[in-house]
């Protein structure tokens, strides 16, 4: 449907969109993109250091989505399937330079005594925290905490040992707790008005 | 490490989050998809090109093999026939001389071993030159040479030597010699030479001194068979004088054009028919019938009627203004002012023609399995062009032939191809034709400033009926 020169694809259901994309209909592809691009952009941002990098991953990921839709068996939700493609694309993106990241076992991790809640923080702040993590920690944190993979799966995906995955995650968690503690102290001092 | 509240809190924080990417992401995605679609079509195009090239090479290969084998087959026949003196006057004379020698020797020294040996030597010399390996078996007195009278040919008084029969069956067994199965009987026509006057229709029996079959004579026999076959086939071929066929073809279609902005006034709220695009190759389909006839032993001519449709996909960034705008801008002759840029959208173009091909074919192999090289010209009558947008809100646009149409009503295309066919009985033949069609003129009129000379590579399957 054309409205003010912009296509609105929500008139079609997901199945119709998938069928359209499979037939190579550019309109269906555009509608599918419009529907999911914002959520997928968040996925890409979590694995990136900048918007530009995230957009590169998003672009590559959507091309793979359209190419791979014929193989989508609909066992899972389309969104889940697309997220997995975005994550894999991001990992491929990083895998090329993974050897540059210092991914070694952390001998001793001082886990914080108590956990600091993140509910008071906005999404942008949380995203900035994740993006500020060292690259290896960022990948492992995303895969373990948000995507829900096990350390064994992460180890296989990244080609590292399970111990390395665990220690990287522990380090990410410590760093995030510290950042959260700082933000929390800002809250206490300045209140929510700061945000 | 168990997942706890910490992880769940992060999951929830990102669960419903959304961030808009910049508009350039979709443009890049679309461009990548376009390139890949173009790449696939290029691959398909390459496939048809390779198929056409392969068929041509195959046809030339077959023609080469056929030609070489034909030459090889012909050469020994000519040599042997000359040596045997069956036809030519000069050769006949030389052979007659040889035979005269034999007869003279036989006559002069009929009962002597010397003469026998001489005859043998002379005959050997003669037969070596004729058929590599033969020798005189024995003298007449020892009844190793048999003289037969042939009433049917005895009346003939000319000087022709009739080397005729190659008899593979043993006619006589030589005592004290290896009884080889190969023995040849050469019948000589009666010749009124004084020395041989009393000997009419002599038949000399030669026995091969070799245990192996004489390859020269075997070859002669085979060639005689081949000659017969060719003669029979020639009779058959002459019956395939007229045939008709129906067929369907599919292939790749390359618009072979660069598009410019339209100079046409467009229908309201519709697509422009020429837009700034990234044209990609498409598909082509033909459906039709042909009638063909043989004009000489190797050349055929065929013509018919085809329906031709050519599809291509473009990405457009231009649409025309709406009705209101068109009405208010009636005085504008430049249609560019009636269109505006939009986000890229896909456009399927469907060109339809009625085609009248006339082709000349050369048969490089004309048996049950035949190979034919075709070349010709096609007159294509433009029917219609339909542009179908791949985006809702823009209507389909169709344009027929006529004075206000940007398309030429009549176009000409060059045709080239190869036909591989198989005749599976006296009346029916099935054929596969890889071929190429190139438009000799732009299908757009010259005043549109657009040059489009489509190239089509296709493969058609034809089912033919042979009139007898």
Interface residues (C-beta under 8 A of the other chain):
Chain A: X1 X2 X3 X5 X6 X7 X24 X25 X26 X27 X29 X30 X33 X37 X38 X39 X41 X42 X45 X46 X51 X54 X55 X58 X59 X62 X63 X66 X67 X115 X117 X118 X119 X121 X123 X126 X127 X144 X145 X146 X148 X151 X166 X169 X170 X173
Chain B: X1 X3 X5 X6 X7 X9 X10 X11 X13 X14 X17 X18 X19 X20 X21 X22 X24 X25 X26 X28 X29 X30 X32 X33 X36 X37 X315 X342 X343 X344 X345 X346 X390 X391 X392 X393 X394
